[in-house]
């Protein structure tokens, strides 16, 4: 993991937790160099990610730490205001009003478009399906009436 012979547990812990929070190996390598003064290759860092092929044989303690951190990370994203759908349009509205006050109408228009997309389910997995099928309903009615006539 490092150019030094002994890898520090705090650095390894940092790497595992950063990977569990979906940080890229290159950004983790940069952070480890800045934080601990240790140079680490991206490939070495990827070896601590049990979801990757390179990390399939990572030690159990690092795997457990990874899984615990990942669960906490995913749970905590619900606490981040911008992750909430109701927060984003309000924030965009404030930004659009500020852009208008600065007479930056192009930015204001972009922000209004973004707010419309947020409110219009563009960024969700929901699909609206129209279940009224007039042609099929008419045909079904014809078939039902034809079958009633045959049974008489």
C-alpha positions, 0 to 999 in steps of 0.5 A: 500500500505504501512506499514505506515497508509498514502500512499503517492501520489508520491509513488502511481504515481510511481507505476501506471507509472511503471506498465504502462511501463510493470514493474512487480509488484515485481520489482515495490515493490522493487523500491518503497521500495528503492525509498520511504522507503515504503514496499508494497506487490505485490498484493497491487501494482497489484491493481493499474493496470487497465488491471488486475482483481485486478485493475478493480476498481482503481480510475479514476485518476489512470486509466487515468494516467495509460492509458496516461503513457502507450500510451506515453511509447508505442510511445516512444519505437520507439525512442529507437535505439535498437528497430529499426531493422536496428540498431541491426545488426550494433551493433552486427557487432561491437560486433563481430569485438570486440570479434574477436580482443579479439580472442573470436571466440566462441562469435564472431560466436554466434554474427554472427549467431544472426546477420544472424537471425536479417537479415533473418526475424527470429524475425518478424511476416512476413511469406513468402508464395510461390504462385507458385503452379505448380501442381495446375496451370497445373490442372487449365489449364486442367480444363479451356481447358476442359471447352472451349472444352465443350462450342464448 
